[in-house]
């Protein structure tokens, strides 16, 4: 029974899979998160003093913010273009017969 609990704990949740897919679509963002996570395992990072570690974390957070905003801007631009194209195509459909009153 314990093995099943351990095995299920290693299985990614739907939320984790969605995050992984999002990060795969934005490699820059993935790289920054990977670097941040690796700080706890990298021997060189573990030998830094607190100020150096804080500076690195702040720099990585800024990089994450920049990559996130760039990803958002790209997706927002794409969605805007798709919406404009859909509106343009919708406006080109058959308008029907004009009614004449004269």
C-alpha positions in Angstrom: 0.0 0.0 0.0 2.9 2.4 0.8 4.3 1.9 -2.7 1.0 2.9 -4.3 1.0 6.1 -2.2 4.6 6.9 -3.2 3.8 6.2 -6.8 0.7 8.4 -6.9 2.7 11.2 -5.2 5.0 11.2 -8.1 2.3 11.4 -10.7 1.8 14.9 -11.9 -1.6 16.6 -11.3 -3.6 18.2 -14.0 -2.5 21.6 -12.7 1.1 20.5 -12.9 0.7 19.2 -16.4 -1.0 22.5 -17.5 2.0 24.5 -16.0 4.5 22.2 -17.8 2.7 22.8 -21.1 2.6 26.5 -20.6 6.4 26.5 -19.7 7.1 24.4 -22.8 5.4 27.0 -25.0 7.6 29.7 -23.4 11.2 28.4 -23.2 12.6 31.6 -21.7 10.1 31.4 -18.8 11.0 27.8 -18.3 14.7 28.5 -18.2 14.2 31.2 -15.5 12.1 29.0 -13.3 14.6 26.1 -13.8 17.5 28.3 -12.8 15.6 29.5 -9.7 14.7 26.0 -8.7 18.3 24.8 -9.2 19.6 27.4 -6.8 18.7 25.0 -4.0 20.8 22.2 -5.6 23.8 23.9 -7.2 26.8 23.8 -4.9 28.1 27.2 -6.2 24.8 28.8 -5.3 24.8 27.2 -1.9 28.1 28.8 -1.1 26.9 32.4 -1.8 26.2 34.7 1.1 22.7 35.9 1.7 23.1 39.2 -0.2 24.4 37.4 -3.3 21.6 34.9 -3.2 19.0 37.6 -2.8 20.4 39.6 -5.7 20.2 36.5 -7.9 16.7 35.7 -6.9 15.6 39.3 -7.5 17.3 39.3 -11.0 15.6 36.0 -11.8 12.2 37.3 -10.7 12.6 40.3 -12.9 13.6 38.0 -15.8 10.5 35.9 -15.1 8.3 39.0 -15.1 9.8 40.2 -18.4 9.4 36.8 -20.0 5.8 36.6 -18.7 4.9 40.0 -20.0 6.4 39.2 -23.4 4.4 36.0 -23.6 1.2 37.7 -22.5 1.7 40.5 -25.1 2.3 38.0 -27.9 -0.8 36.0 -26.9 -2.9 39.1 -26.6 -1.7 40.4 -30.0 -2.5 37.0 -31.6 -6.0 37.0 -30.0 -6.7 40.6 -31.1 -5.6 39.8 -34.7 -7.8 36.7 -34.7 -10.8 38.6 -33.4 -10.3 41.4 -36.0 -10.1 38.8 -38.7 -13.2 37.0 -37.5 -15.1 40.3 -37.4 -13.9 41.2 -40.9 -14.9 37.8 -42.3 -18.2 38.0 -40.5 -18.9 41.4 -42.1 -18.3 40.0 -45.6 -21.1 37.4 -45.5 -24.2 37.8 -47.6 -26.1 40.9 -46.6 -29.4 39.8 -48.1 -31.7 41.5 -50.5 -32.2 45.3 -50.1 -35.7 46.4 -49.5 -36.9 49.1 -51.8 -39.7 51.5 -50.8 -39.9 53.3 -54.1 
